[in-house]
């Protein structure tokens, strides 16, 4: 009887799952070697080891400020989801409304949100509120656009058939329009959550006494570059975690719309 053939260990590795960790390790290794090879001072480009040392040394303020940034980002994002879904459905309800409001939405989105932070400070003062509103303002536009696009791209033939069967506009919206726009909606959440994080940090940098943005700004003024990079690393971790959560939610809620992609 022939002996069973053993599969080599390297062939049993799930390279798709391992790829993010391997690439991240390679990035940090290349970064470390670059700093060592060029003998860069930490005030210019700290090595990853110095950054991790800063994380350990300043863990308490980093953790507290990370929670604050997470709070403002999440709250602003939730408001953006509610407002974006409502406005997107309203704009997509009618071609006339779409044609009238869509240019206004584009014009508003073209305004750099950092330019609105001083106005928010005048209205609400320095603190959490400007950060939450900045996160909301910068993240709700992708949601509006995607929901409105999903509604506006219903095939005319489908609408004609439904009307011939006696369906009213509300019936078409509920039975076809909203289900059709859901893949667009959940796909936009991945973009919106990262934009909300950007908006929150931008506001914290100039209009808050808390959060990672404020911490990095203070560290920069003290030439504590390793702490600045530690804050950047924590922002990257938060962004990846939030994006992964939205991607998981998209797969759970709209897997039916991505069957071919999931099969591959």
C-alpha positions in Angstrom: 0.0 0.0 0.0 1.4 3.3 -1.0 2.2 5.8 1.7 0.0 8.9 1.8 1.5 11.9 0.1 2.2 14.7 2.5 1.3 18.2 1.4 4.3 20.6 2.0 3.7 23.1 4.8 4.1 26.1 2.4 1.3 24.7 0.2 -1.1 24.7 3.1 -0.6 28.3 3.9 -3.6 30.5 3.0 -1.6 33.2 1.1 -4.7 35.4 0.6 -5.2 35.7 4.4 -1.5 36.0 5.1 -0.8 38.6 2.4 -1.9 41.7 4.5 0.4 40.6 7.4 3.3 39.8 5.2 3.1 43.1 3.2 2.7 45.1 6.4 5.8 43.3 7.9 7.7 44.0 4.7 6.8 47.7 4.8 8.0 48.1 8.4 11.2 46.1 7.7 12.0 48.3 4.7 11.2 51.4 6.7 13.6 50.3 9.5 16.4 49.4 7.0 15.9 52.8 5.3 16.3 54.7 8.5 19.3 52.7 9.6 21.0 52.8 6.2 20.6 56.6 5.8 21.2 57.2 9.5 18.2 59.5 9.8 17.6 61.4 13.0 14.3 60.7 14.8 13.3 64.3 14.4 13.2 63.7 10.6 12.0 60.1 10.2 11.9 57.8 13.3 12.3 54.1 12.8 9.4 51.8 13.5 11.0 50.6 16.6 11.1 54.2 17.9 7.5 54.6 17.0 6.5 51.5 18.9 8.5 52.7 21.8 6.6 56.0 21.8 3.3 54.0 21.7 4.4 52.1 24.8 5.7 55.2 26.5 2.7 57.4 25.8 0.0 54.7 25.8 -2.3 56.3 28.3 -2.8 59.6 26.3 -2.7 57.8 23.0 -5.5 55.5 24.2 -7.7 58.3 25.6 -7.2 60.4 22.5 -7.9 57.4 20.2 -11.2 56.8 22.0 -12.1 60.5 21.6 -11.4 60.4 17.8 -13.3 57.1 17.5 -16.3 58.7 19.3 -16.4 61.8 17.1 -15.9 59.8 13.9 -18.6 57.3 14.8 -21.1 59.9 15.8 -20.5 62.0 12.7 -20.7 58.9 10.5 -24.0 57.8 12.0 -25.5 61.3 11.4 -24.1 61.1 7.8 -25.7 57.7 7.2 -29.1 58.9 8.4 -29.0 62.2 6.6 -27.3 60.8 3.5 -29.8 58.0 3.1 -32.8 60.3 3.6 -31.4 63.0 1.2 -30.4 60.3 -1.3 -33.9 58.9 -1.4 -35.4 62.3 -1.7 -33.1 63.3 -4.6 -33.6 60.0 -6.4 -37.4 60.2 -6.1 -37.8 62.5 -9.0 -35.7 63.4 -12.1 -36.7 67.0 -11.5 -35.5 67.0 -7.9 -32.3 65.1 -9.0 -31.6 67.7 -11.7 -32.2 70.7 -9.3 -30.4 69.6 -6.2 -27.5 67.5 -7.5 -25.6 70.6 -8.8 -26.0 72.2 -5.4 -24.7 69.1 -3.7 -21.7 69.1 -5.9 -21.0 72.7 -5.2 -21.2 72.1 -1.5 -19.0 69.1 -1.6 -16.4 71.1 -3.6 -15.9 73.4 -0.6 -12.9 72.2 1.4 -14.3 71.2 4.8 -11.3 72.5 6.6 -12.5 76.0 5.5 -15.8 75.4 7.4 -14.1 74.5 10.7 -13.5 78.2 11.8 -17.2 78.8 11.1 -18.2 75.8 13.2 -15.9 77.1 16.0 -17.7 80.5 15.9 -21.0 78.8 16.2 -20.3 76.0 18.6 -16.9 76.8 20.2 -13.8 74.6 20.4 -14.5 70.9 21.3 -16.3 67.8 20.2 -19.2 69.4 18.3 -17.0 70.9 15.4 -15.2 67.5 15.1 -18.5 65.6 14.8 -20.0 68.1 12.3 -16.8 68.1 10.2 -16.9 64.3 10.1 -20.6 64.4 9.1 -20.1 67.1 6.4 -17.2 65.4 4.7 -18.7 61.9 4.7 -22.4 62.2 3.9 -21.9 63.2 0.2 -20.7 59.8 -1.0 -23.8 58.2 0.6 -26.1 60.7 -1.0 -24.6 60.2 -4.4 -24.6 56.5 -4.3 -28.2 56.2 -3.0 -29.5 58.7 -5.6 -27.6 56.9 -8.3 -29.1 53.6 -7.4 -32.6 55.1 -7.6 -31.9 57.1 -10.8 -30.6 54.2 -12.8 -33.7 52.0 -12.6 -34.2 50.6 -16.1 -37.1 52.4 -17.9 -38.4 49.0 -19.1 -38.8 47.9 -15.6 -40.7 51.0 -14.6 -42.9 50.6 -17.7 -43.7 47.0 -16.9 -44.6 47.8 -13.3 -46.8 50.7 -14.3 -48.6 48.4 -16.8 -49.2 46.0 -13.9 -50.8 48.9 -11.9 -47.8 49.8 -9.6 -47.7 53.3 -8.4 -44.5 55.4 -7.9 -44.3 54.5 -4.2 -44.6 50.8 -5.1 -41.7 51.1 -7.6 -39.6 52.9 -5.1 -40.2 50.3 -2.3 -40.1 47.1 -4.4 -37.4 48.0 -6.9 -35.7 51.4 -6.2 -34.7 50.9 -2.6 -33.5 47.3 -3.0 -31.6 48.3 -6.1 -29.8 51.2 -4.3 -28.8 49.0 -1.3 -25.5 47.7 -2.9 -24.6 51.3 -3.8 -25.5 52.4 -0.2 -23.5 49.8 1.6 -20.6 50.2 -0.8 -20.5 53.9 -0.1 -20.2 53.3 3.7 -16.6 52.0 3.1 -15.7 55.4 1.6 -17.7 57.5 4.0 -16.3 56.0 7.2 -12.7 56.7 6.1 -13.7 60.3 5.1 -15.4 60.7 8.5 -12.1 59.8 10.2 -10.3 62.4 8.1 -12.8 65.1 8.9 -12.7 64.3 12.6 -8.9 64.5 12.7 -8.7 67.7 10.7 -11.1 69.4 13.1 -9.3 68.1 16.2 -6.0 69.5 14.8 -7.3 73.1 14.7 -10.4 73.2 16.9 -10.2 70.8 19.8 -8.3 70.1 23.0 -8.7 66.3 22.6 -8.3 63.6 20.0 -5.5 62.2 18.0 -5.4 65.3 15.8 -4.8 67.6 18.8 -2.3 65.1 20.2 -0.2 65.0 17.0 -0.4 68.8 16.7 0.9 69.2 20.2 3.6 66.6 19.6 4.7 68.4 16.5 5.1 71.7 18.3 7.4 69.9 20.8 9.4 68.2 17.9 8.3 64.8 19.3 8.2 63.2 15.9 8.0 59.6 17.2 4.7 60.5 19.0 3.4 62.1 15.8 4.1 58.9 13.9 2.5 56.9 16.7 -0.6 58.9 16.3 -0.6 58.3 12.5 -0.2 54.6 13.2 -3.2 54.6 15.5 -5.2 56.4 12.9 -4.3 53.8 10.3 -5.4 51.0 12.7 -8.7 52.8 13.4 -9.3 53.4 9.7 -8.6 49.8 8.7 -10.8 48.5 11.5 -13.7 50.8 10.5 -13.3 49.9 6.8 -13.2 46.2 7.6 -16.4 46.5 9.6 -18.2 48.3 6.7 -16.9 45.7 4.2 -18.2 42.9 6.4 -21.5 44.7 6.7 -21.6 45.1 2.9 -21.0 41.4 2.4 -23.7 40.4 4.9 -26.4 42.8 3.6 -25.7 42.8 -0.2 -24.0 39.4 -0.8 -26.7 38.7 -3.4 -25.5 41.5 -5.5 -21.9 40.3 -5.6 -22.3 36.6 -6.2 -19.7 36.4 -9.0 -17.1 38.3 -7.1 -17.6 36.2 -4.0 -17.4 33.0 -6.0 -14.0 34.0 -7.4 
